[in-house]
Amino acid sequence: MRTLIKDHRVSPATVERAFAQLVGEGLIEPRPGQGTFVRQTMASATDVSNFAWQSVALGAARADSGFLGSLLAVPPPESLILSMGYLPPDLQASGLLANALRQAAGRPELWDRLPIEGLEPLRAWFAREVGNGAVFSPHDVIICGGGQAAISTTFRALVPPGRPVLVETPTYTGAISAACAAGLELVPVAMDEQGVRPELLADAFRQTGARVFYSQPTFSNPSGIVLSAERRAVVLNIAAEARAFIIEDDWARDLDLTGTAPAPLAAGDRHGHVVYIRSLAKSAAPGLRVAAVMARGAALARLKSARGSDDFFVSGPLQAAALAVVSAPGWKRHLNAARAALIERRDALVGALHAELGNRVTFQVPSGGMHLWLRLPDHVSDVALAADMVRHGVIVSAGCAWFPADPDGSFLRLTFAAPPASLREGVRRLGQVISLGI
Ligand SMILES: Cc1ncc(COP(=O)(O)O)c(C=O)c1O
């Protein structure tokens, strides 16, 4: 480090950042007590493998934004992470999970083959959670390995390749990715502050002949928008008239910070139009790869067969541990504590944004979820700003990743789940970079 500082006439902080970036890219490797070394896995000049044949063998690539990879990438150590879509370690249900998994691992019957749809009591728990006198019975529930898996399976099971799927815009980048991987045509439908715009939704169904609409009616990721109570019935009617499905991704049901979230769309659905997805990874920990997809009628049979061909079933001990966690007395305490911390952190982020950026940015204060959708001045490029923030040790998500097409402005998605000190420091650096006129 001393040599680099001297040779390049830069500050120690700059060299540290360069090191952090190279570690993040896997090019160098710190070994405690020894120093930093070039990674041995790099091929030497005389030993270069040639994989060029593979691109011809694989044929045309499916269009994919590639943003999902950047979202899941492990950021350089010491960066301030304002891009995560999960609770950070200090808010995760780690104690409950450790106990539950230890006990489940000791039950031999759970290591045996399970039915595709999963353990009955866990399915019953998910069904009960929808409320309204149990719209879904336990038989209508299929356990999946996380919400992402549920979305992918549902797209593949319900929409033939090449057909359109309607999505709100902006929407979850993982849903964009899953639709691309299934060879579907994404049709964006605009939202306003009350959620998806009904007249545009009806028009999109009519114009494209789509039979599926992927939606997050409650605390949409990234915008935080909640579909208003008046529009819920309207949207259900539009889907019924189009004889179409709504895939309701209720990812943030447990992260309702003011206790005002409307009931799921599924709770008002009589004729099987809503396919409902609920995951535990957002409220427990990202490693709890357990979610449920619920449907009725022929859609349920299609989903079950798609799930089976995916990977048979979710590991038994993990399912049993998930059930033990959500049935434990400590689960409600965990959720209350996580929500209280999220409120405090959201308010810290909002305060820091007002203090550092004033009226140069605009946003709505979300009442659920864990993201704040920040509108930047039009002349500021979200991609350039996000890249610059990495150089300043702060990871944020560029808004364009969340638009299936035609972004209607420049945005950043910030998480407010990060510790308050990280939020304040991250926003301080954001303010500096924006002031420098990116
Ligand atoms: C809207 C939404 N749906 C689904 C998922 C998938 O979550 P998981 O697979 O961890 O349940 C995410 C994760 O970021 C999300 O934001």
Ligand as a Chemical Component Dictionary entry (heavy atoms), coordinates in Angstrom:
data_LIG
# 
_chem_comp.id                   LIG 
_chem_comp.type                 NON-POLYMER 
_chem_comp.pdbx_formal_charge   0 
_chem_comp.three_letter_code    LIG 
# 
loop_
_chem_comp_atom.comp_id 
_chem_comp_atom.atom_id 
_chem_comp_atom.alt_atom_id 
_chem_comp_atom.type_symbol 
_chem_comp_atom.charge 
_chem_comp_atom.model_Cartn_x 
_chem_comp_atom.model_Cartn_y 
_chem_comp_atom.model_Cartn_z 
_chem_comp_atom.pdbx_ordinal 
LIG C1 C1 C 0 -41.221 -8.257  -4.990 1  
LIG C2 C2 C 0 -40.400 -9.458  -4.690 2  
LIG N1 N1 N 0 -40.905 -10.665 -4.943 3  
LIG C3 C3 C 0 -40.201 -11.787 -4.699 4  
LIG C4 C4 C 0 -38.918 -11.730 -4.218 5  
LIG C5 C5 C 0 -38.178 -13.006 -4.007 6  
LIG O1 O1 O 0 -37.831 -13.189 -2.705 7  
LIG P1 P1 P 0 -37.443 -14.611 -2.108 8  
LIG O2 O2 O 0 -37.133 -15.510 -3.273 9  
LIG O3 O3 O 0 -36.252 -14.384 -1.264 10 
LIG O4 O4 O 0 -38.643 -15.084 -1.373 11 
LIG C6 C6 C 0 -38.338 -10.487 -3.961 12 
LIG C7 C7 C 0 -36.940 -10.397 -3.476 13 
LIG O5 O5 O 0 -36.256 -9.426  -3.652 14 
LIG C8 C8 C 0 -39.102 -9.331  -4.191 15 
LIG O6 O6 O 0 -38.607 -8.121  -3.945 16 
# 
loop_
_chem_comp_bond.comp_id 
_chem_comp_bond.atom_id_1 
_chem_comp_bond.atom_id_2 
_chem_comp_bond.value_order 
_chem_comp_bond.pdbx_ordinal 
LIG C1 C2 SING 1  
LIG C2 N1 SING 2  
LIG C2 C8 DOUB 3  
LIG N1 C3 DOUB 4  
LIG C3 C4 SING 5  
LIG C4 C5 SING 6  
LIG C4 C6 DOUB 7  
LIG C5 O1 SING 8  
LIG O1 P1 SING 9  
LIG P1 O2 DOUB 10 
LIG P1 O3 SING 11 
LIG P1 O4 SING 12 
LIG C6 C7 SING 13 
LIG C6 C8 SING 14 
LIG C7 O5 DOUB 15 
LIG C8 O6 SING 16 
# 
